[in-house]
Amino acid sequence: MSNEKRKGKMTVEEAGRKGGEATSETHGEEFYSDIGKKGGKIGGPRVRELMRKEKSTKKSRLPELTILSLEGVPIFF
């Protein structure tokens, strides 16, 4: 990001930081704890299910190797 001064505009990052700081000032730690628990109850099972499905449909990430033996010495390619 350039060091030029901007008038009346901010980046998405700056806006997010500013909003987060304002929320932090108006809500306490309990607020963040509560929303985290709610998200875990709702999203946790769904995420686990999606991960299970992904694992069952994916093949091994390791490439298949062809193994030949030349005079008892294995050759992988």
Secondary structure as UniProt FT lines:
FT   HELIX           12..26
FT   HELIX           29..57
FT   STRAND          67..70
FT   TURN            71..72
FT   STRAND          73..76
//
